[in-house]
Amino acid sequence: MIPVPMLFALALLSATAPLATDMYLPGLPIMAESLGSTTVGVQLTLTTFMAGLGLGQLLVGPLSDSWGRRKLILAGTVVLAISSAICAMAPTVEVLIAARLIQGFSGGTGIVLARAVIADKAKGNQAAKLFSLMMIIGGVAPVAAPLLGGVLLGPIGWRGIFWVLTGLAIVMALGALLFVPETLPPEKRHGGGLKIMAGNFGYVLSKRRFVGYAAAMALGFGGMFSYISASPFVTQDVLGLSPGQFSMVFAVNSVGLVLSNAINARLIGRFEVRKLLLVGVTTMFTAGTLLLLAMIVVGYNAAVILPLLFVAVSAVGMTMGNATALAQAQVPKAAGTGSAVIGASQFGLAAVVSPLVGLGGEGTGIPMAVSIVVCSGLALTAITVLARESTS
């Protein structure tokens, strides 16, 4: 079993993505004006951050199977702090975009290795429960981050928010240093070299069930990131909410995500993890479909749109932890590489989704709704195919 301080430290490492996105989301429209950029330009700071997260995990995960977990975690958090400081001082949107790429790359270290550490220490239902519990702890980040960002935006501006992120990265480094030991002993490590890394990727990608569950996890996150990326513009420019109101809406949806993770953790053991995953993805697909229909038929009525968004986002709490545990269980011999593939596909898809949901401009939420429906629909298809294989 993983000690509580260690679980908190791992959850904080996994919170890189929500902290580095949610805190500055309320300031995206202001950033565009401040840097003399466009909506698409500032959304690229999200895209490059997510691309960096994916690429970082793709490299660091396999390396950790050869080098161990701890020293890579420590190095990644130090670079994360430095790159966050560069973001705070960026003079142009181009510099900010480049710094966000490095920030994402280094932040991906903590995310991929937090999953790998849990896979080293736990299996089966225990692993699924730990992933859900970690997401509950880490769920404080998406709840607090938009509220904190909305409060801080006025007095310290968007640059000040990046200085706060710099401080949080230092806290992550200290937490890892004090509470996260090495969990992959030398005798369980693979040899180094490109050939060994390629072999580990081949082993992981040859497992059909791993690929299916990893795809479900990535697609579930892609649906949620469709909302994350588009929500500042949909809520403020389309629904007419203020930055503070947007932060409140975002926080309420994050609370729903945390609660669904808590419910999921309680239900594991009473129901099969696969069935809980199916419930989560089906709920997200249903809510997304109703959201799209509402926008087309009813129009942009906040009383209809916001509750449907709440249900769609909350459903992710029964998707990501379960899909991650099921995927990692298929590749016990290369947990770091498996975690890397999951993370790369997760954030790589998010990097693709981010600019797509803004293609319709600032006056529509339909691209966001379409993206949620497509992502959750494909995830549901992947899970359904795996269910048929297991019964055949």
C-alpha positions in Angstrom: 0.0 0.0 0.0 1.2 3.5 -0.8 1.6 5.8 2.3 -0.7 8.9 2.4 2.1 11.5 2.1 3.5 9.7 -0.9 0.0 9.5 -2.5 -0.4 13.3 -2.0 3.0 13.9 -3.6 2.1 11.8 -6.6 -1.3 13.5 -6.9 0.5 16.9 -6.9 2.8 15.7 -9.6 -0.2 14.6 -11.6 -1.8 18.0 -11.1 0.6 19.7 -13.5 -1.9 19.7 -16.3 -4.9 21.2 -14.5 -2.7 23.7 -12.6 -0.9 25.0 -15.7 -4.1 25.2 -17.7 -6.9 26.1 -15.4 -5.2 28.9 -13.5 -4.6 31.0 -16.5 -7.8 30.1 -18.5 -9.7 33.1 -17.2 -7.0 35.4 -18.6 -6.9 34.0 -22.1 -8.9 36.9 -23.6 -6.8 39.4 -21.8 -3.6 37.7 -22.8 -4.5 38.0 -26.5 -4.9 41.7 -26.1 -1.8 42.1 -23.9 0.5 40.2 -26.3 -1.1 41.7 -29.5 -2.2 38.2 -30.5 -5.4 36.5 -31.6 -7.7 33.9 -30.0 -6.1 31.2 -32.0 -2.6 32.5 -31.1 -3.2 32.3 -27.3 -5.0 28.9 -27.7 -1.7 27.7 -29.2 -0.2 28.2 -25.8 -2.6 25.4 -24.7 -1.8 23.3 -27.8 2.0 23.5 -27.3 1.7 22.8 -23.6 -0.3 19.6 -24.3 2.0 18.6 -27.1 4.9 19.0 -24.7 3.2 16.9 -22.1 2.7 14.1 -24.6 6.2 14.2 -26.0 7.8 14.4 -22.5 5.9 11.4 -21.3 6.7 9.5 -24.5 10.5 9.9 -23.8 10.6 9.8 -20.0 8.3 6.8 -19.5 10.6 4.3 -21.4 13.7 5.9 -19.9 12.3 5.3 -16.4 12.1 1.6 -17.2 15.9 1.7 -17.6 17.0 4.4 -15.2 14.4 4.2 -12.4 11.7 6.7 -11.5 13.0 9.0 -8.7 15.9 11.0 -10.3 13.8 11.6 -13.4 11.0 13.0 -11.3 13.3 15.4 -9.5 15.0 16.6 -12.7 11.6 17.2 -14.4 10.2 19.3 -11.5 13.3 21.5 -11.5 13.0 22.2 -15.3 9.2 22.8 -14.7 10.0 25.6 -12.3 12.5 27.2 -14.6 10.2 27.1 -17.7 7.3 28.5 -15.6 9.4 31.5 -14.8 10.2 32.0 -18.5 6.5 32.0 -19.2 6.0 34.7 -16.6 8.6 36.9 -18.4 7.7 36.1 -22.0 7.7 39.4 -24.1 5.8 38.0 -27.1 3.2 35.2 -27.7 5.9 33.3 -29.7 8.2 33.2 -26.7 5.3 32.1 -24.5 4.4 29.4 -26.9 7.9 28.0 -26.9 8.2 28.2 -23.1 4.9 26.4 -22.7 6.3 23.6 -24.8 9.2 23.2 -22.4 6.8 23.6 -19.4 4.7 20.8 -20.8 7.6 18.5 -21.6 9.0 18.8 -18.1 5.6 18.6 -16.5 4.9 15.4 -18.3 7.7 13.8 -16.2 5.7 13.9 -13.0 2.5 12.8 -14.7 3.9 9.7 -16.5 6.0 8.6 -13.5 3.2 9.1 -10.9 1.2 6.5 -12.9 4.3 4.3 -13.2 5.0 4.4 -9.5 1.4 3.3 -8.7 1.7 0.5 -11.3 5.0 -0.6 -9.5 3.3 -0.7 -6.1 -0.3 -2.0 -6.8 -2.3 -4.2 -9.1 -5.9 -5.0 -10.0 -8.7 -3.4 -8.0 -6.2 -1.8 -5.6 -4.5 0.0 -8.5 -7.9 1.2 -9.9 -8.8 2.5 -6.4 -5.5 4.2 -6.0 -5.8 5.9 -9.3 -9.3 7.1 -8.4 -8.1 8.3 -5.0 -5.1 10.1 -6.5 -7.5 11.8 -8.9 -9.7 12.9 -5.9 -6.6 14.4 -4.2 -5.4 15.9 -7.5 -9.0 17.1 -8.2 -8.4 19.9 -5.7 -6.2 21.5 -8.4 -9.0 21.9 -11.1 -11.4 23.1 -8.4 -9.0 25.7 -6.8 -7.0 26.7 -9.9 -9.8 28.6 -11.9 -11.0 30.3 -8.7 -7.5 31.3 -7.8 -6.8 32.4 -11.3 -10.0 34.5 -11.4 -9.1 36.1 -8.1 -5.4 36.7 -8.9 -6.0 37.9 -12.5 -7.0 41.4 -11.5 -4.3 42.2 -8.9 -1.3 40.4 -10.4 -2.3 39.8 -14.0 -1.6 36.7 -16.1 2.1 37.0 -15.7 1.7 36.9 -11.9 -0.3 33.7 -12.3 2.8 32.1 -14.0 4.9 33.2 -11.1 2.5 31.4 -8.8 2.9 28.3 -11.0 6.7 28.6 -10.6 6.3 28.5 -6.8 4.0 25.4 -7.1 6.6 23.7 -9.2 9.1 24.2 -6.4 6.6 22.7 -4.0 6.2 19.7 -6.3 10.0 19.2 -6.3 10.2 19.3 -2.5 7.3 16.8 -2.2 9.0 14.4 -4.6 12.3 14.8 -2.8 10.8 14.1 0.7 8.1 11.5 0.0 8.6 9.6 -3.2 11.2 6.9 -3.0 12.6 4.8 -5.8 10.0 2.1 -6.7 11.7 0.3 -9.5 14.8 -1.6 -8.1 17.8 -2.2 -10.4 17.0 -5.9 -10.8 13.7 -5.0 -12.4 15.0 -2.4 -14.8 15.6 -3.0 -18.5 18.9 -2.3 -20.2 19.3 1.0 -21.9 19.6 1.8 -25.6 17.2 2.5 -28.5 16.7 -1.2 -29.3 15.5 -1.9 -25.8 13.2 1.1 -25.8 11.8 0.1 -29.2 11.2 -3.4 -27.9 9.3 -2.1 -24.9 7.1 0.0 -27.2 6.5 -3.1 -29.4 5.6 -5.1 -26.4 3.1 -2.5 -25.1 1.5 -1.8 -28.5 1.1 -5.5 -29.3 -1.4 -5.8 -26.5 -4.8 -5.2 -28.1 -6.6 -4.7 -24.8 -4.0 -2.2 -23.6 -4.4 -0.2 -26.8 -8.2 -0.3 -26.5 -8.2 0.9 -22.8 -5.5 3.5 -23.5 -7.6 4.8 -26.4 -10.7 5.0 -24.2 -8.7 7.0 -21.6 -7.2 9.4 -24.1 -10.5 9.9 -25.9 -12.3 10.6 -22.6 -9.7 13.2 -21.7 -10.0 14.6 -25.3 -13.7 15.2 -24.7 -13.0 16.9 -21.4 -10.2 19.0 -22.9 -12.6 20.1 -25.6 -14.6 21.7 -22.8 -11.4 23.0 -21.0 -10.1 24.7 -24.1 -13.3 26.2 -25.4 -15.1 27.0 -22.1 -13.5 30.5 -21.5 -14.8 31.7 -24.8 -18.2 29.8 -24.7 -19.1 30.9 -21.2 -17.9 34.5 -21.5 -18.3 35.5 -25.2 -21.3 33.3 -26.0 -23.2 32.9 -22.7 -22.2 36.4 -21.5 -20.7 35.4 -18.1 -17.9 37.4 -16.4 -14.4 36.0 -15.7 -15.4 35.5 -12.1 -18.6 33.7 -13.1 -16.6 31.5 -15.5 -14.3 30.6 -12.7 -17.2 29.6 -10.5 -18.8 27.5 -13.3 -15.4 25.8 -13.9 -15.0 25.1 -10.2 -18.5 23.6 -9.9 -17.8 21.3 -12.8 -14.5 20.3 -11.2 -16.3 19.5 -8.0 -18.5 17.2 -10.0 -15.4 15.5 -11.4 -14.0 15.0 -7.9 -17.3 13.6 -6.6 -17.6 11.2 -9.4 -14.0 10.0 -8.7 -15.0 9.5 -5.1 -18.1 7.5 -6.0 -16.1 5.5 -8.4 -13.5 4.6 -5.7 -16.3 3.4 -3.4 -17.9 1.3 -6.1 -14.7 -0.5 -7.1 -14.9 -4.0 -5.6 -18.7 -4.0 -5.7 -18.8 -3.8 -9.5 -16.3 -4.7 -12.2 -14.0 -1.9 -13.2 -14.9 -2.5 -16.9 -18.6 -1.9 -16.1 -17.9 1.3 -14.2 -15.8 2.5 -17.2 -18.7 1.7 -19.5 -21.1 3.7 -17.3 -18.8 6.7 -17.3 -18.2 6.8 -21.1 -21.9 6.2 -21.9 -22.9 9.1 -19.6 -20.4 11.4 -21.2 -21.6 10.5 -24.7 -25.3 11.0 -23.8 -24.7 14.3 -22.1 -22.6 15.5 -25.1 -25.2 14.5 -27.6 -27.9 16.3 -25.7 -25.6 19.4 -25.4 -25.1 19.5 -29.2 -28.9 19.1 -29.8 -29.6 21.8 -27.3 -27.3 24.3 -28.9 -28.8 23.6 -32.3 -32.5 23.5 -31.3 -32.8 25.7 -28.2 -29.9 28.0 -28.7 -27.4 29.3 -26.1 -29.5 29.0 -23.0 -27.2 28.9 -19.9 -29.8 27.1 -17.9 -29.7 24.2 -20.3 -26.1 24.2 -21.4 -24.4 24.5 -18.1 -26.1 21.5 -16.4 -25.3 19.3 -19.5 -21.7 20.4 -19.4 -21.6 19.5 -15.7 -22.8 16.0 -16.4 -20.4 15.5 -19.3 -17.4 16.7 -17.3 -18.4 14.7 -14.2 -18.6 11.5 -16.1 -14.9 11.7 -16.8 -14.4 10.8 -13.1 -15.6 7.3 -13.9 -13.5 7.1 -17.1 -9.9 8.1 -16.7 -8.9 6.2 -13.5 -10.7 3.0 -14.5 -9.3 3.0 -18.1 -5.8 3.8 -16.8 -5.8 0.9 -14.3 -7.2 -1.6 -16.9 -4.6 -0.5 -19.5 -1.6 -0.6 -17.1 -2.7 -4.1 -15.9 -2.1 -5.4 -19.5 1.7 -4.4 -19.5 3.2 -5.2 -16.1 6.7 -5.8 -17.6 7.0 -2.2 -18.9 4.8 0.0 -16.7 6.8 3.2 -17.6 6.5 2.6 -21.3 2.8 1.8 -20.9 2.3 5.0 -18.9 4.1 6.9 -21.6 1.9 5.6 -24.4 -1.2 6.5 -22.3 0.1 10.0 -21.6 1.3 10.7 -25.1 -2.0 9.7 -26.6 -3.9 11.6 -24.0 -2.2 14.9 -24.3 -1.4 14.5 -28.0 -5.1 14.3 -28.6 -5.7 17.3 -26.4 -3.2 19.2 -28.5 -5.2 18.4 -31.6 -8.5 19.2 -30.0 -7.6 22.6 -28.6 -7.3 24.6 -31.9 -10.2 22.6 -33.5 -12.8 23.8 -31.0 -11.9 27.4 -31.8 -12.3 27.1 -35.5 -15.9 28.4 -35.5 -14.8 31.6 -33.9 -15.8 33.2 -30.5 -19.5 33.2 -31.2 -20.3 29.5 -31.2 -20.1 26.5 -28.9 -21.0 23.9 -31.5 -17.4 22.8 -32.3 -16.9 22.1 -28.6 -20.1 20.0 -28.4 -19.2 18.1 -31.6 -15.7 17.3 -30.2 -17.2 16.0 -27.0 -19.6 13.8 -28.9 -17.0 12.4 -31.3 -14.4 11.7 -28.6 -16.8 10.0 -26.2 -18.5 8.1 -29.1 -15.1 6.7 -30.2 -14.2 5.8 -26.6 -17.6 4.0 -26.3 -16.8 2.1 -29.5 -13.4 1.0 -28.2 -14.9 -0.3 -24.9 -17.7 -2.1 -26.7 -15.3 -3.9 -29.0 -13.2 -5.0 -26.0 -16.3 -6.3 -24.3 -17.3 -8.3 -27.3 -13.8 -9.8 -27.5 -13.9 -10.8 -23.8 -17.2 -12.7 -24.3 -16.2 -14.4 -27.6 
